[in-house]
């Protein structure tokens, strides 16, 4: 059995659990959502062919009155390097009014070869 892709949903906050029927999908095949400083954008990281590696951040406009994301996804950040956000405890992405702070991990391996005779 292959693992299914994660999805990002929003749901109304209540004192009791919100039934899944009231959850609204923001992005399929995505994870690690975080809000903009003003609460009008919901950022997330889309998955690629490898569900562990992330190389982009996208966002959707969020309308608080309707409780729904609106419009098409916005490309916010993309990396062509083999870098990925390090999702470790205490390293969640932070959005301020003028920047997004991500802790990035470089998990490449260097291979050094030497001919010793």
VENGIHU-V336428 format. One record per backbone hydrogen bond with DSSP energy under -1.0 kcal/mol. NH is the residue of the N-H (numbers start at 1). CO is the residue of the C=O. Records with the same first field share a line. If there is no record, write none. Layout:
# VENGIHU-V336428
NH: CO / CO
This chain:
# VENGIHU-V336428
8: 27
10: 24
22: 19
23: 20
24: 10
26: 8
27: 8
30: 6
31: 45
34: 43
36: 41
39: 36
42: 60
43: 34
44: 58
45: 31
47: 29
57: 77
58: 44
59: 74
60: 42
62: 40
63: 68
67: 63
68: 63
70: 61
74: 59
76: 57
77: 57
79: 55
83: 81
84: 105
86: 103
87: 85
88: 86
91: 88
94: 101
96: 99
101: 94
105: 84
